[in-house]
């Protein structure tokens, strides 16, 4: 009878633990990124009264007789299923759809979480606001051309988003031209005066034999200067161009030949474009050197008042033999500068986060560039992680090492900005488990009281 008494006690203890877990789940029904748990039972060791015997020639086999000694907890499992995503509209909030954890760090200690209600502190650190732990990823670096890039092969680090920081001005390095010069216009005579050339370029449409286009470029101080490019037809399949830059002096052009020839003519701001009979740009020339292969570029050099150094940028006219860039067809003039890479000084005013976790900054000067990238970690056995409180998980001996990388790669989920992952606790399941647990607890208490009554009967035999 004592066996049944202790079996009932083990059942009470185990169902009490199960109720503790259910209560913890219900308490965290609205905790972002929380993963529910469940308790699994197994029977305790059984006492063997008689062993089994094998069949004999004249008698069958006999099974063993055993009396169980109660139950015990087999495991408390973490249910790592996806929680539903809730829209918040806050651009620093992020949620993972799929596998993976955000990586947060406290000094040398590394933790993992699914709760992405992050914020920015006064120093521009991207942090977990409940704990102040730094969110991990990769910050952008600058290459030799001052272009921002993110190296995800490097070690992870604290993410910084320096709102309202300055972006220095960048001098224009390249201007890209595209579209068409009208092949059907008449040739400008070689002895045309400057006034006549200007008339051919900007006169009435029916008299035009040339075309002009402008674009704003920037010097190293961030000053905006108008670049004006004028082109007129000087022969069949040949055009002359002229470069002017507002407020600059000593404007000249230079074509570096394929073998590295570089015979610049100071003060010469004219160049020539040569086309094939089917309208494709074939070569560019500055009157001394010419280029007829690959990217056809014209280097423009100039000086600005107060700066003794000569500044340069290139005009990209297209690829030799290709139809992208400048062409010559019997269609209206549409040639224009479509792109330049300079800008004035600006301030970081806003940022956004895409599905790959890239944080892109938007500056007041219109520049958009990557600031950082959020890292995600996956585990072979995520249910084996230790719960460290505050929605944090920590590495354990059975979780496997953290595999840290970019979102969307190698089984890692996608990142959704402006959303948070809700708890995956299902209240219907929890309340049902609560009823079952209560009944199990009551049944085990009846085992104890009934055993007690039986012991009382045995004690009463003495009377």
N, C-alpha and C positions, 0 to 999 in steps of 0.2 A: 504493500500500500504506500510505502514511502516513495516508491518510484513514481507513482501517479501524482503524488503531492509535488515532487520536484519538477515533473513534466509540466504540470499546470503553472508552476512558478516561471519556468523558462518561457512558456507561451505568453504569460503576462508581460514579462520583460521585453520580449521580441515585439509584441504588438504595441507596447508603449513606444519603442524606438520607431516603429512604422508610423505611429501617430505623430511623433516628433517630426519626421520627414515630411509627412503630409502637411502639417501645420507650417513648416518652413516654406513649402511650395506655395501654399495659399497666401502666406505673408508677402511673397515676392511675385504675386500675379501681375503687378504693374512695374516690376523692376526691369529696366531695359537690358537686354542681352542675357537675362537670367536663363539658366538651363535647369529644368526640373529633374528631380531624383525619384527613384523608386527603391523599395526594400524587397529583397528576395530572401525567402526562408529555405532551410533544408533541415532534414531530421538529424538529431544528434546520434551519437554512437548507440548501438543496440547491445543489450546484454544477452549472451547466448545461454539458453537453458539446456538445450541438447543439440548436438551437432547433426549434420546430415549423414545419411548412410546410403551407400550405393545399392542398386538392386542385386539380389542373390538369385540363385537358381530357382528357389521355391518361394521367394518373397520379393515384393517390389521395394524400390528405394523410398527413403523417408527424408522429408525436408527438414531443415534445421528449425528449431523453435527459438525465437528471439523476442525480447521485450525491449521496445525503444525507451530511451531516457529523456525524451522531449525534443524540442526544436532549437535551432540556433540560426543566426543571421548568416546567410550565404554571401550576400553582397549588397552594397548600396550603389546602384548604377546611376550614372549621369545620362540623361536623355538629350543627345546633342542635335536634335532635329532643328530645322529652321523655324525661327519665330516670324510672325507676320511683321511687315514693314509699315511704319506709321509716318505720315508726312508731317514735317515740322516747318519747312520753309527756311530754316536757318542754315546758311551755307557752310558753317563749320561742322554741322552734324553729318555723320556718315554712317551708313549701314552696309553690311556685307550680305550679298545674296549668293549663297553657296558656301563652300568650305572656307576655312581660314579664320585667323584672329588678328586683330590689331596688336602691335607690339608697343608696350609702354615700359619705361625704364625709371628705376629709382637708384641712382648711383650705379653700382655694379650689378644690381639685381634687375633681372628682366622678367616682366610679367606679360600676360596675354589677356585680351578681353574682346568680347563681342559688343560691348556697350560703347558706341561711338559718339556720345554727347560731348564732343571736344570743344575747346575754346582757345582763345589767344590771350596770353598774359601781357603785362605792360612792356616786357622785353621782346615781344614778338614770338615767344615760344608757343608752339601748338601743344596744348596740354590736356590731360584728363582732369576736369575741374574739381571733381570730388576728392581727388588725391593730390593734384598738382604734378603728377608724373608726366614725363615728356613722351609725346608720341614719336615713334621712330620711323625713319625713312631715309631718303637721300636728298640733300639740298643741291640746287643747281650750281654749276660751275661755269666759268667763262673760258671759251677756247681762244686761240691766238687772234681770231677775228672779232673778239668781243661778242660772240654769240653764245647765249645761254644753252646749256645742255645738262641732262641728268645722267650720271653714270651709276646704273643699278648693279654693276659688278663690284662696286666698292662696299666697304663696311657701312652698316646702318649708323645713323646719327640722329641727334635731336633735330626735329623739323623746326625751321624758323620761317615766319611769314612777316616780313618787316613792313607793315602797313605805314604809308605816308613817308617811306624812305625815298631818297632822291635817285633818279636814274640819270646819269650824266649824258650830256649831248653826244651824239655820234655824227661825225662827218660822213657825208654821202661817199660811198665807195663804188657803187655801180648804179647806172640808170639803164633800164631795159626798154627798148623800143619794139613796137609791133605794128602790124597791119600793112597798108598798101600805098604805093606811089602810082599815080595815074599814068599808065604807059601811053595813053592816047594824046597827051598834050604836046604842043609844039616845042621844038628845041629853042633854047635861049641862045641868041647869037653870041659868038665868042667875044665880040667887041662891044657887048652891051655895057652901058654905064651902071654905076651903083644905083642911080635913081631908077633906071629901067628894070634892073633886077628886083628892086623893092616893089615896083609896080607889078611885075610878073608874079611875085609871091603873094602880095596882099591886095591886088586890084580886084575888079569885078570878076565873078566866077568864069564868065565866058572868055576872059583874057588871061587867065592864070596859066602859067607854065611851071609853077612851083608850089611849095607848101611850107607852112611854118607850124611848129608845135612848141608848147611851153610846159614846164613842170618845175615845181619848187624843189630845190636841193638845199642841203645844209652844210655850213662850214664847221670847223672844229669847235667854235664857240657856240654853236647852235643857232646862228643867224640864218634866217630863211632868205635864199637868193633865187631869183627866177632864172632858170636855164632856158634859153631860146635856141631852137635848132631850125634853121632854114635850109630847104633843099630845092634845087631847080634842075631841070633837064638840060644837059649840055651836049648830049650826043645820043645816038641810038643805044639803048641799054646802059647808059651812063648818066650819073647824076652827081652834082656838086653840092656839098653841104657846108654850112657855116655855123659856128658856135659862138654864142654871146652869153655872158654871165653877168647878171645885174650886180653893180657895185664892185666888181673885181677888175684887176689890171693884169697885163701880160698874159691874157688868155691865149693859149695855143693848143694845137692838137698834135698827137704823135701816134704812129702805128708801129708797133714792134713786130718785125717780120718773123717768119717761121724759124729762121736760124739765129734769132736773137739780135738781128740788125736793129739798131736804135739810133737813127740819125734824125734827131729832132731839129725842127726849124723854129727858132724862137720868134714869137709874134705871129706865126701862121695859124689862123683859126679856121682854115678851109680844109676839106677832105673830099674824097671821091668814093662813090659806090658804083660797082660794076655788077650787072645782072646778066643772066643767061637769056637766050631767046624765049624761054618759057617762063620768064618772070622770077626766077630764083636768084637770090643774092649770092654772088660768087666771090667777090673780093672787096676789100676796102684799102684805101691808100691815102697817105698824107702828102703825096707829090714826090716823096723820096723813097720811103719804104712802103711795101704792100703786104697784105695778108690774104691768102686765098684757101685756107684750110682750117677746119674746126670752128671754134667760136671766133667770130669776127668782131673785134673790140677796137675802139678808138679811145686812147687815153687823152684826157683833158687836163691841162695844168693851168694854174692861175695863182695870183697872189691877192691878199686882201689887206686893206689899209691897217697898219698897226701890227702886222705879223710879217716878219721878214722871210719866213719859210714859204717855199712853194708848195701849194696844195694840189692834189691830183684825185681824179676819179675816172672811171671808165664808162664808156657808152657801149652797151651790148646791142649790136645791130642784128644779131641772129647767128645761125649756123650756116656755114658754106654749103650751098646746094640744097638747103632745106626751105620749106615754106613757112616755118615759124620765124618770127622776127619781121624784118622789112622785106616786102615783095614789090614786084612791078607788074601789075596787070591793068588791063583797060577797064578799070573801075574807078569810082570816085576816090579822092584822097581821104584816107582814114588813118594815116600814120600818126602815131602819138606815143609819148612816153607813158608806159603803163605802170611802172614800178621804180622806186628808188629806195635805198636802204638807210638813209639818214633820218635823224630826228632831233628835236630840241630837248633840253632838259625837262624831265617830268617827275611826277610823284606817283607812288603806288597807291591807287585809290580803291581798288577792288580786286577780288580773286574768285576763281571758280575751281571746282574739283570734278574731274571727269570719271568715267567708269574704270579707267586704268589706275586711278588714284593720283594722277598728275594734277598738281596745284598750279594753275596758270594765273599770273598776275596781269592786271590791266592798269597801265599808267596814264596819267593825264595828258601825255603827248601822243596817245593812241597806240603805243607799243604794247604788244602782248607777248609774254615770254614765260617759260616754265620757271617756277620758283623752287619746287620740291616735288617729291613723289612719295606717297604713303606705302610703307612696306606691309605685307601680310605674311603670317606664319601658318604653316599646316603641320599636322602631326600624324604619324602612322596610327596612333590610338588616342584620339582627342579625349575619349571618356576616361583615360588614365591620368589626365591632368589633376593636380591638386587644386582645390578651391582655396584661394587665399583671402577671401572676403573682398568687399568693395567691388564686386563684379570682376575680380581678377582671378586668373588661373596661373599656376606655376608648373614648371617642368617637374615630372616625377620619373622614377626608374622605369615605369611601364608606359609612359606616354610616347617615348621616342624623342629624339632630338628635334628641335624646331627647324623646319625647312623654310627659310625666309627668302621671299622674292617678290616679284611684281604681281599685282592683281591681274586675274584673267589668264595666268600662265601656270602650267604644271598643276592643274587641279585647284588652283586658288580661285575663290569667288570674285565677283565683280563688286566694285564700290559704288554706292548710290549716295550722292550728296543731297542734303535737305531731307533725309529720312533717318529714322532710328528703328532698330530691331526690337520688337516687343518680347516679353517673356513667352516661352513656349508652354507655360502651364495651362492645362485644359481643366477648367473648374468642374466640368461635368465628370471627368475622370476622377478628379480629386475628391469630390463629394461622394461618389460611388465607393471609392477606396476607403473613405472615412467611415461609411456605413459598415463595409465588410470588416474593417479593422475593429470597429466598436463591437460587432457581434463576435469576432474572434476573441477579443479581450473578455467579453462576458462569458463565453463558453469556457475559457480557461479558468476563470474565477469559479465557475460551477464545478469544474474538476477538483479544485482545491476544497471547496465547501463540502462536496459529496465525500471526498476522501476523509475529511475531518469527521464527518458523521459516522463513517465506517469505523474509524479508529475509536470513536466514542463507544460504539457498540461493542468492540472488542474489550475495551476497558470495563464495560458494564458486565461482562461475563463473570467477573470476580464476585459481584454481588449475588 
